[in-house]
Amino acid sequence: MKNSESERRQLERDRAFLRRIGRKKLKGEALGKMDLSGLVQKTLMEAVQAGDRVPQDNAAERQAWLTRAFNNNLTDEFRRLRTAARDVTRERPLEETRVGSSGERDELAADHSTPSERACRGEQQDRMFAAVNTLPEDQRRVIELHYLQRRPISEVAALLGRSAPAVAGLLNRGMKALKARLDAASAEDES
């Protein structure tokens, strides 16, 4: 019992250490693209699997091992995000795809839309984006990845370090919450 308690405390110290490293390395937009918790968890799993190869008695050596493993996982994640299929430099915020005040083309709308149809669709998109942004972070993220970026559930699960059923549950709860928010906004507009 004592040994498992000390292992649990060590695991929590390692987790806190890796989170600090991750926050220092991932700033700005990169932090939004990476799943820091997933990278930390993956690194901790590798440490557990490595067993005796991870220094146990020397804190500096242990932290050096964890840092190398975390950096390797971070490098792998950056490479994965930069593949041709997911070139993060080609991504644009959703707000750039809606109709602006200058009347630029709505990339989500069909080319044969009338100006009034595009204006209505733009207003609906504004309401939807506002409602999506009020969702809890994990629900918002899976909705954006699955419905707006059109990624399959299995890919979203891999990206977020969750199981496919967990992502499906988040999507289900998120869509119910989104529908409720949009219905409430619609009812307000009608009154």
DAQUI-V796645 format. One record per helix or strand of 3 or more residues. SS is the DSSP state (H for helix, E for strand). FROM is the first residue (numbers start at 1). LEN is the number of residues. Records with the same first field share a line. If there is no record, write none. Layout:
SS=FROM-LEN ; FROM-LEN
//
This chain:
H=2-24 ; 29-5 ; 36-18 ; 59-23 ; 84-3 ; 88-3 ; 94-4 ; 115-19 ; 137-12 ; 153-8 ; 164-27
//
